Amino acid sequence: MVSRLILVLGDQLTPTLSALDAADRETDVVVMAEVRGEAGSPKHHPQKIALIFAAMRKFAAALIEEGWTVAYARLTDTDNAQSIDGELLRRADEFGAQEVVCTTPGDWRLIELLDDLPLKVTRLPDTRFISTQSEFEDWAEGRKELRMEYFYRLMRKKTGILMDGDKPEGGKWNYDHDNRKPAEADLFQPKVPRFKPDDVTREVLELVADEFADHFGDLDGFAYPTTAKEAAKAADDFIANRLEGFGPYQDAMLTGEAHLYHSILSPALNIGLLDPLDLCRRAETAYRDGKVPLNSAEGFIRQILGWREYVRGIYMMDGPGYTGRNVLRHDRDLPWLYWGGDTDMACLSEVVTLTRENAYAHHIQRLMITGNFALLIGADPAQVHDWYLSVYADAFEWVEAPNTIGMSQFADGGMIASKPYVSSGNYIDKMSNYCDGCAYDVRKKTGKGACPFNLLYWWFLDRHAQRFRKNPRMGTIYATWDRMDTDRKKVILSEAEEFLARLDNGETP
């Protein structure tokens, strides 16, 4: 019998992957490959590359131990074609195969690449998600607005998670109003478990250090889980030690604290080492056993059962053109500070530093610091998208693009967000201690030393007034702008323009 090739990508490291379920262990060949075409485009964070390569090598070893034939290409193998399609064609020639079986990738570029192969390609649904794509599209059909909250309720009903009969547990679907507390420095803050690199991971770390030294990001301190067993330990630790505080403090930010009460499970989850439904059920069990409050369990579950499923549905439904959306016509180059360039803005410096050191920042740091600033200055959303995709260990296009193009940059025109997520410095001051000791004064609205977020906030709103003035969630904001003295408006807009001119000239912002 002629072998088929079973493609397993670096974010598909799940034993129950649909492509593996459809394969014949006796005759088919599993193809896995570390390739520059994926690691270097865009130039991914070294820790992200190390995580994927180390996890791939261990997953491949487990498959071999279970009796699979695995054709695995290491990055520096001399015959490595350095692209997914090139490796499939090479292996097809090697094994005399005419057919490829794969689980549909979460990246339209890869989907199109596979569909264009001169081989028979059978793409199977990715059954690791809780919702099927047809379920999502049936829900979306005919709706004027595709709001996550209503899809989330559908998922709650489908799974029965946090349900009391046909009603939500506690009488409400969403406990966000309980989850907006600022954090305070605490010597007893629970720490995220760190996984000491073994021989396989150390070999990968040396490889990445040699081959990707010009990529943004530190490799020292790598401690992500790289097997399902390690990821399960990380999940155990989160539920036992940090889930209780996740709800109230999930939006909080503190200098020097990369994690606070966040799970840091998304990198392992998004490469297939954890099961999303299992995580949701475990959080529910912790609530029902009286170990965590409802608002914390619900907030965590909503991130997975609601948001994660929803953005994947949007990305797959909208098609390959989604990442090119730019409804606000923003075209400013992303400033060098995003790659660690000098800045006197403490909040941006802090989040970029954490990103460089950990290949991670939590959702509010991404949305309301780096994303907020990029949107306020009118940065090109394609450049913002490439940055987020490259620098975060959990960033794969199906999840990153909707969060960036849609939620963060409003470039999709409101498909995801009901309003642009912009704020002045006041929000940052409220939810963090970043403003303490900053070179800029968050309380100053204009003049020397005024916080740039204060100036840029009104500049952005004035620039896009025609689009947003009638937005029901922004009426009060525009009413405030309209009441403002004309001369004061001129000063704000003039100082904002001066700041942007200095930014464009490469001056330290």
Buried (B, 14 or more C-beta within 10 A) or exposed (E): EEBBBBBBBBBBBBEEBBBBEBBEEEEBBBBBBBBBBBBBBBBBBBBBBBBBBBBBBBBBBBBEEEEBBBBBBBBEEEEBBBBBBBBBBBBBEBBEBEBBBBBBBBBBBBBEBBEEBEBEBEBBEBEBBBBEBEBBEEBBEEEEEBEBEBBBBBBBEEBEBBBEEEEBBBEBBBBBEBBBBBBEEEEEBBEBBEBEBEEBBBBBBEBBEEBBEEBBBBBEEBBBBBBBEBBBBBBEBBBEBBBBBBBBBBBBBBBEBBBBBBBBBBBBBBBBBBBBBEBBBBBBEBBEEEBBBBBBBBBBBBBBBBBBBBBBBBBBBBEEEBBEBBBBEBEBEBBBBBBBEEBBBBBBBBBBBBBBBBBBBBBBBBBBBBBBBBBBBBBBBBBBBBBBBBBBBBBBBBBBBBBBBBBBBBBBEBBBBEEBBBBBBBBBBBBBBBBEEBEBBBEBBBEEEBBBBBBBBBBBBBBBBEBBBEBEEBEEBBEEBEEEEEEEBEBBBEBBEEBBEEBEEEEBB
